Amino acid sequence: MNWDEIQGQWKQFKGNVQQQWGELTNDELDQINGDREQLEGKLQEKYGKSKEEAREEVNKWLES
């Protein structure tokens, strides 16, 4: 799956994202609105991850 598909179907993927990263709120997911950079930024903020760690986690999530 690629990010364009996720971005286009963000409402369907929000639940999956929240299962993976439970600290993200519905409001934050609405703000992210399918933007990968915003998702990675929120992961950095909420989980104290580096930019590279957040990117790696999103990549692993995409592969699953």
MDAnalysis code that builds the backbone (N, CA, C; Angstrom):
import MDAnalysis as mda
import numpy as np

u = mda.Universe.empty(192, n_residues=64, atom_resindex=np.repeat(np.arange(64), 3), trajectory=True)
u.add_TopologyAttr("name", ["N", "CA", "C"] * 64)
u.add_TopologyAttr("resid", np.arange(1, 65))
u.add_TopologyAttr("resname", ["MET", "ASN", "TRP", "ASP", "GLU", "ILE", "GLN", "GLY", "GLN", "TRP", "LYS", "GLN", "PHE", "LYS", "GLY", "ASN", "VAL", "GLN", "GLN", "GLN", "TRP", "GLY", "GLU", "LEU", "THR", "ASN", "ASP", "GLU", "LEU", "ASP", "GLN", "ILE", "ASN", "GLY", "ASP", "ARG", "GLU", "GLN", "LEU", "GLU", "GLY", "LYS", "LEU", "GLN", "GLU", "LYS", "TYR", "GLY", "LYS", "SER", "LYS", "GLU", "GLU", "ALA", "ARG", "GLU", "GLU", "VAL", "ASN", "LYS", "TRP", "LEU", "GLU", "SER"])
u.atoms.positions = np.array([
    [0.854, -1.177, 0.000],
    [0.000, 0.000, 0.000],
    [0.897, 1.236, 0.000],
    [0.462, 2.254, -0.709],
    [1.253, 3.479, -0.714],
    [0.496, 4.596, 0.004],
    [1.230, 5.661, 0.271],
    [0.651, 6.733, 1.077],
    [-0.477, 7.451, 0.352],
    [-0.435, 7.523, -0.975],
    [-1.523, 8.178, -1.717],
    [-2.859, 7.490, -1.453],
    [-2.842, 6.163, -1.364],
    [-4.069, 5.417, -1.068],
    [-4.576, 5.739, 0.332],
    [-3.666, 5.808, 1.271],
    [-4.051, 6.114, 2.658],
    [-4.607, 7.522, 2.741],
    [-3.932, 8.444, 2.098],
    [-4.385, 9.832, 2.136],
    [-5.786, 9.963, 1.545],
    [-6.047, 9.258, 0.454],
    [-7.349, 9.320, -0.186],
    [-8.456, 8.663, 0.618],
    [-8.096, 7.729, 1.486],
    [-9.087, 6.989, 2.277],
    [-8.821, 7.164, 3.775],
    [-8.397, 8.349, 4.156],
    [-7.967, 8.592, 5.538],
    [-9.032, 8.214, 6.558],
    [-10.285, 8.526, 6.289],
    [-11.337, 8.226, 7.266],
    [-11.402, 6.742, 7.569],
    [-11.158, 5.890, 6.571],
    [-11.177, 4.448, 6.794],
    [-9.940, 3.986, 7.560],
    [-8.840, 4.694, 7.396],
    [-7.594, 4.273, 8.036],
    [-7.409, 4.842, 9.440],
    [-8.197, 5.835, 9.812],
    [-8.016, 6.468, 11.120],
    [-8.088, 5.462, 12.261],
    [-9.030, 4.541, 12.203],
    [-9.156, 3.541, 13.265],
    [-7.936, 2.661, 13.353],
    [-7.409, 2.286, 12.221],
    [-6.211, 1.456, 12.175],
    [-5.017, 2.212, 12.751],
    [-4.914, 3.490, 12.421],
    [-3.830, 4.316, 12.941],
    [-3.959, 4.444, 14.452],
    [-5.175, 4.622, 14.922],
    [-5.374, 4.777, 16.365],
    [-5.087, 3.474, 17.106],
    [-5.356, 2.340, 16.477],
    [-4.996, 1.061, 17.093],
    [-3.489, 0.936, 17.220],
    [-2.774, 1.359, 16.192],
    [-1.316, 1.262, 16.184],
    [-0.695, 2.237, 17.174],
    [-1.196, 3.464, 17.207],
    [-0.648, 4.511, 18.062],
    [-1.790, 5.075, 18.910],
    [-2.107, 4.392, 19.989],
    [-3.272, 4.683, 20.811],
    [-3.276, 6.021, 21.507],
    [-2.128, 6.671, 21.608],
    [-2.092, 7.968, 22.285],
    [-2.578, 9.108, 21.393],
    [-2.740, 8.833, 20.104],
    [-3.243, 9.872, 19.202],
    [-4.754, 10.002, 19.384],
    [-5.201, 11.220, 19.555],
    [-6.629, 11.463, 19.774],
    [-7.353, 11.598, 18.428],
    [-8.673, 11.524, 18.484],
    [-9.479, 11.723, 17.275],
    [-9.242, 13.106, 16.684],
    [-9.129, 14.113, 17.539],
    [-8.877, 15.471, 17.055],
    [-7.535, 15.551, 16.330],
    [-6.522, 14.904, 16.895],
    [-5.211, 14.908, 16.245],
    [-5.259, 14.173, 14.903],
    [-5.982, 13.070, 14.861],
    [-6.113, 12.331, 13.608],
    [-6.852, 13.160, 12.562],
    [-7.843, 13.940, 13.002],
    [-8.546, 14.832, 12.081],
    [-7.595, 15.917, 11.559],
    [-6.734, 16.437, 12.427],
    [-5.763, 17.451, 12.020],
    [-4.745, 16.870, 11.042],
    [-4.316, 15.647, 11.276],
    [-3.348, 14.982, 10.396],
    [-3.943, 14.820, 9.006],
    [-5.194, 14.395, 8.954],
    [-5.965, 14.304, 7.712],
    [-5.194, 13.650, 6.559],
    [-4.486, 12.591, 6.878],
    [-3.792, 11.836, 5.838],
    [-2.424, 12.371, 5.465],
    [-1.946, 13.403, 6.145],
    [-0.639, 13.982, 5.842],
    [0.440, 13.208, 6.595],
    [1.276, 12.528, 5.845],
    [2.295, 11.661, 6.452],
    [3.252, 12.442, 7.354],
    [3.682, 13.611, 6.922],
    [4.616, 14.401, 7.728],
    [3.983, 14.808, 9.056],
    [2.701, 15.133, 9.019],
    [2.023, 15.493, 10.266],
    [1.914, 14.284, 11.185],
    [1.631, 13.118, 10.615],
    [1.567, 11.899, 11.420],
    [2.919, 11.638, 12.078],
    [3.973, 11.726, 11.298],
    [5.307, 11.502, 11.851],
    [5.625, 12.527, 12.932],
    [5.226, 13.776, 12.723],
    [5.448, 14.820, 13.727],
    [4.709, 14.528, 15.023],
    [3.468, 14.062, 14.901],
    [2.699, 13.723, 16.109],
    [3.329, 12.539, 16.842],
    [3.858, 11.575, 16.091],
    [4.523, 10.436, 16.732],
    [5.771, 10.904, 17.487],
    [6.479, 11.850, 16.912],
    [7.650, 12.401, 17.599],
    [7.230, 13.084, 18.896],
    [6.182, 13.873, 18.790],
    [5.697, 14.651, 19.933],
    [5.151, 13.749, 21.039],
    [4.280, 12.815, 20.680],
    [3.586, 11.991, 21.673],
    [4.467, 10.903, 22.276],
    [5.347, 10.347, 21.455],
    [6.120, 9.190, 21.897],
    [7.603, 9.499, 22.098],
    [8.004, 10.746, 21.897],
    [9.394, 11.130, 22.115],
    [10.363, 10.443, 21.153],
    [9.926, 10.252, 19.939],
    [10.754, 9.568, 18.943],
    [11.507, 10.585, 18.091],
    [12.604, 10.135, 17.525],
    [13.317, 10.982, 16.572],
    [12.552, 10.965, 15.255],
    [12.906, 11.881, 14.380],
    [12.249, 11.944, 13.071],
    [12.439, 10.627, 12.321],
    [13.641, 10.087, 12.387],
    [13.939, 8.829, 11.693],
    [13.150, 7.657, 12.298],
    [13.046, 7.608, 13.620],
    [12.276, 6.538, 14.272],
    [10.806, 6.609, 13.868],
    [10.259, 7.814, 13.839],
    [8.851, 7.979, 13.460],
    [8.646, 7.543, 12.017],
    [9.542, 7.936, 11.133],
    [9.434, 7.554, 9.720],
    [9.507, 6.032, 9.586],
    [10.422, 5.416, 10.321],
    [10.577, 3.960, 10.272],
    [9.306, 3.250, 10.752],
    [8.707, 3.755, 11.821],
    [7.467, 3.148, 12.331],
    [6.337, 3.240, 11.310],
    [6.224, 4.386, 10.653],
    [5.181, 4.552, 9.653],
    [5.444, 3.599, 8.480],
    [6.701, 3.467, 8.089],
    [7.039, 2.529, 7.010],
    [6.648, 1.100, 7.378],
    [6.946, 0.686, 8.596],
    [6.597, -0.665, 9.040],
    [5.077, -0.847, 9.053],
    [4.367, 0.182, 9.495],
    [2.905, 0.131, 9.514],
    [2.359, -0.027, 8.100],
    [2.955, 0.699, 7.155],
    [2.512, 0.601, 5.758],
    [2.709, -0.798, 5.196],
    [3.790, -1.449, 5.599],
    [4.113, -2.785, 5.092],
    [3.185, -3.854, 5.660],
    [2.602, -3.584, 6.802],
    [1.763, -4.607, 7.441],
    [0.343, -4.612, 6.919],
])
